[in-house]
Amino acid sequence: MFAIAATKNDIYRKIKDSQRTINNVYRYLITHYVDDINLEKFTKMSIDNMLSDLDPYTVYLVDDQKSGLDMLTNGKYGGIGIQIGKRDDVITVIAPTEDSPAKRAGILAGDVLIKIDGKNTESMSMDDAAKLIRGKKGTDIILTIERFNEEELIDFTLTREDIPVKDVSYYGMIDESIGYIRLTRFSKNSSIEVEKAINSLMGNDLTSIVLDLRDNPGGLLNSAVSILDMFIKKKELLVWTDGKAKQSKKKYYSKSDPIVPDNIQVGVLINGGSASASEIVAGVMQDLDRGVVIGRQSFGKGLVQTVYNLDRNKALKITTAKYYIPSGRLIQKSGYLPDEILADTSSVDTLFETIGGRIVKSGHGITPDYSVKRKERKPILMACLRKGLFFSFVQKNKHMYDYFEEVNNDPSLLDRLEEYIMSHDENLKIRLDGENDYLDTREKLMELDSNNISISGAIELLDFYFEEKAITQFERESEDIKQWMLMEFAKQFNGEDGRMKISQKIDQDIIKAINILDDPFVYREAFIQP
């Protein structure tokens, strides 16, 4: 007992000495430094530097950074309910949220934001635009928009409201017997939305559920546990956290009978963008042999953060624990924490077993039961997605059609799309496979000896090769490009339901999931020990 007390006293004495040193340095700098110091910026910089040697998730949050965290924990934010994005390098309304101030005022997908409260958006970043649009409930905002086929700019005066954060972006049937739920984050609302989706899907002749956690960065641990509770039998250990402080050591069990019966198969989709709470859900489903995991290796974030509010606008988010899933494995990928400050390498590469005896590894994120290779990179398609050309093409051409079937049956559509894409060729900066390496080599060769006949001849031949390849590249990518364009049109006319019907034809992860879940033998094979 005496030894423990002495240890605590030593820690508190060291804290006191360190604080005194920091305070003295700060006081002398502020009072004696030759130039005036911006106290707010200096304080933030000092704290950021203090935290920089720790893991990347221990951070000092100020103003807008803290409001983003509040949005996650409260499940709502003050705003007008629009999704915005950069399309053709201008800030554009992607979609207004249902029953929001923007939707009720008549703001449309494709409207270009010219001004926000009188501030020109021409050189404005997406983050800055979002900060201006969001604000306290009950306050007004004026949006000046440019609309296709309208000569004059239109001003909208909107009053901000509490906008619920929507975590389930889509749910529905993707097959006669397979339901699908797309979860984009884990906020306060997640479990309510997932439960609603499950109950709706259970009304069908359901045999399987696909839970899509791809590119889901995580969020609240409690939300992940609540969602697992819907699939896992009562009183099962789901996850536990372990840290230095007593309050960071906690075990989470399933509390109630699952709403998804055991005979319903489950497929969980993950990729490199699936992190934290997403990995808990996927990992627990795998460890308890409750579902199969499909896709690609997850991100590998197995750290728990606790937020300490310093005042109304400032907070400190600290990594206080690591989480472990039922097999005992740690999800945190190895080597990510610098200088072993917080690293625990004892369980890295250690083999663990699922409840059914399958071997799983620790320290690398979640490895899928069924891997799906990433599709070959398509340069024109990727450039179009990056620049939002499918969206802008649809906005400029949707007036030509009354319903989606007309789009699908238009024989001239692909030719018009090709012409539209080629008209943006300079901005797209399309590079074919190997072209960047060639251009670097070309420049070095020209510097070496631009007058050498052999060098100039080789360059001429390679230039011609890439020019010829570029001419035929659209044809090679045409089927993928067409499907992405049809997805955008389908969403315009039939919402997410329409988009999903097209998407599942080209989404390799969903195709793989359907093939596995439609074949009980293949599904059960994942749970058999090798």
Secondary structure, 3 states (H helix, E strand, C coil): CHHHHHHHHHHHHHHHHHHHHHHHHHHHHHHHCCCCCCHHHHHHHHHHHHHCCCCCCCEEEECHHHHHHHHHHHCEEEECCEEEEEECCEEEEEEECCCCHHHHHCCCCCCEEEEECCEECCCCCHHHHHHHHCCCCCCEEEEEEECCCCCCCEEEEEECEEEECCCEEEEEECCCCEEEEEECCECCCHHHHHHHHHHHHCCCCCCEEEEECCCCCCECHHHHHHHHCCCCCCCCEEEEEEECCHHHCEEEECCCCCCCCCCCEEEEEECCCCCCHHHHHHHHHHHCCCCEEEECCCCCCCEEEEEEECCCCEEEEEEEEEEECCCCCECCCCCCCHHHCCCCCCCCCCEEECCCCCEEECCCCCCCCEECCCCCCCHHHHHHHHHCHHHHHHHHHHHHCCCHHHHHCCCCHHHHHHHHHHHCHHHHCCCCCCHHHHHHHHHHHHHHHCCCHHHHHHHHHHHHHHHHHHHHHHHHHHHHHHHHHHHHHHHHHHHHHHHHHHHHHHCHHHHHHHHHHCCHHHHHHCCCCC
